[in-house]
């Protein structure tokens, strides 16, 4: 069953772009070289390393064209236009900024590919499968909390692979009961479980050092303090667990009353036993990832986020070795095949998402440089908005821009490049980082174009508009209000 799940979820992840694997070997080599170049730049931030990683990013884009969809090609065209504008405006002085931002794009793309390599261990892990089955088999009253909390913490280790892994389990569980239930009952079951999954996953981004959004914001908002952001973000995530649970109970109660009136029997599932041993194994892998990243940080002086990026592949290999040792009937050849698959297929499979994040970041950073900050600053200062107003505007702009197709990466990098260059606004870097992350999280449940909506659309067949606006519209609006209140309170506390 684990192998079957691996096939389903892996194929679901690949649907993110065209299914063409040609030229497969070259894409694997190009993505591996890009990751190595990004790690080199992290460990030795020299001009040579930055130039090499920038070149590796461009070569990667060239080799991965066969895997890209219209989204990635449009971003490439926009990146070329932005680069041409920068060269036209700044001429020879544009070279260094362009190379620097391409190097940052290489870092962002490599972070996605290296961290998502953990799914190679997860998809064949009996522990992960057991935990997922436990969460989806809970009775309705407990199921929301189980899926919300489970996807939240599985996201810490697996990132978007957690959505790819759990959503087929949910769909399979609902379909297994569909023969004995009317379509409306199957729909409400699917809706409640998918909502719990996507909401829990969205808000881990506020505090977890493994989150892609967390890594981006700490890198582009100088002076932001990871501790303050993580502590406040964890508090917001806990509050929204309660908000989501209440909303789920209210909507579930209303649906149950309708079914009872229609004479439809709604069965109550019996809670399975908690998989203590499997949970311990999963937490051991998580602790190993964070522990190795912390050691790398101590040894090299780099950030913990970069340490996690470097530690991801070694931890994945150790995870697979542990799985191999626990399967007495498996030979060493299978382990070699699985390890080599990390570089041949798993890392290249993330090419579309990696390119999207890297290109969007590059476009946002370059666009912020092209804008005349002094003119905008004069206009903003003329209006005289308080920092609180700016925080709330940013909190709204990031998810709203995503609703019209602009990736949060692009919006966040552009706004960050603009706002951090205006010290007269007296913005607190930690609060600014928090609202960027909160807006990013709101996008994941509130935008039809968010990564979560796109993954669920491809794997489960749920329309992005249905997932974001019909199923999660009310929750997202309430979440914005709760987050806004917390942001304003923390801003007052920090002064």
Secondary structure, DSSP 8 states (H G I E B T S, - for coil): -HHHHHHHHHHHHHTTS-----SHHHHHHHHHHHHHHHHHHHHS--HHHHHHHHHHHHHHHHHTGGG--HHHHHHHHHHHHHHHHHHHHHGGGHHHHHHHHHHHHHHHHHHHHHHGGGHHHHTT-HHHHHHHHHHHTS-HHHHHHHHHHHHHHHHHHHTTHHHHHHHHHHHHHHHHTGGGS-HHHHHHHHHHHHHHHHHHHHGGGGT-TT-HHHHHHHHHSTT--HHHHHHHHHHHHHHHHHHHHHHHHHHHHHHHHHHHHTT------------HHHHHHHHHHHHHHHHHHHHHHHHH---HHHHHHHHHHHHHHHHHHHHHHH-TT--HHHHHHHHHHIIIIIHHHTHHHHHHHHHHHHHHHHHHHHS-HHHHHHHHHHHT--HHHHHHHHHHHHHHHHHTT--HHHHHHHHHHHHTT-GGG---HHHHHHHHHHHHHHHHHH-TTSHHHHHHHHHT---HHIIIIIITHHHHHHHHHHHHHHHHHHHHHH-
